[in-house]
Amino acid sequence: MRNLFQFIVRHSNFLLLLVLEVVAFWLMASMQPFHQAAFLTSANQFVGSVNAVTSDVTSYFSLHAQNELLLEENAELRDRIEALENRIEPLQEDSEIYRYAHLQHHYIPALVVDMTTDSPHNHLTLNKGKRDGVVPGMGVICSEGLVGIVSAVNERFALVVPIIHTKTRISCRVLPAECTCFTSWDGVGIHHVDLVDVARHVEVHVGDTVVTSGLAGIFGERIPVGVIEKAELADYDSYYRIRIRLATDFRKLRYVQILANETQQEMEDIEHASL
């Protein structure tokens, strides 16, 4: 208390000036209509600016929850589309839908919590695991296109081998030629991969679209993989040398969907039985 009194005495002149200025400002704002309007306008502008900044900050921190909600909704919509396609199967036995109707996928939304892009053996870690129904061998996609394949899981997380991995081979189809081929990554750059096994008699061109073939049941058909940027064929070559630009931008990858094929185990059982 004694120190407080000493502080007041020591700065009495400044404190008196401050009090008088506050009183004068209040009297001016309350007694003169012009000054009162100016004060209210300035106060409203200040409060409005503070509210705008607060709203922006609140919206920013709520984006994560909103994105997860949208991912859940997208997964549910994909499930509904898959169910509708399977319901119209008897009516379209000669259609594209019929050919792949039995590859029934359930979509599990997930978040990328860790990722490498500068290694020959890149990987992704997702925040979904065994307790969410994820098992090794499931395909992973995003809103842009193909991502990779689940290689290992524990209770809470899944490890994914992406298409940008030197040992990854994914069955694809070049459109409109409809020829089947495989991806191959040389470890250089994360925006391109090569296509192998495209025979010279097939007509392919720069700009052709590359999609998943739907074979093996890991992915559905026609999931975007990329677009051909280079297609070379020398006189002595039996196969094209094709370079494609990937549809998925791995540097921006955040939200994905895991494809749980409900008939995958049945397919594997019958294939093992035939060996």
Buried (B, 14 or more C-beta within 10 A) or exposed (E): EEEEEEEEEEEEEEEEEEEEEEEEEEEBBEEEEEBEEEBEEEEEEEEEEEEEEEEEEEEEEEEEEEBBEEBEEBBEEBBEEBEEBBEEBEEEEEEEBBEBBBBBBBBBBBBBEEBBBEEEEBBBBBBBBEEBEBBEBBBBBBBBBBBBBBBBBEEBBBBBBBBBBEEBEBBBBBEEBEBBBBBBBEEEEBBBBBBBBBEEEBEBEEEBBBBBBBBBBBBBBBBBBBBBEEBEBEEEEEBBBBBBBBBBEBEEBEBBBBBBBEEBEEBEEEEEEEE
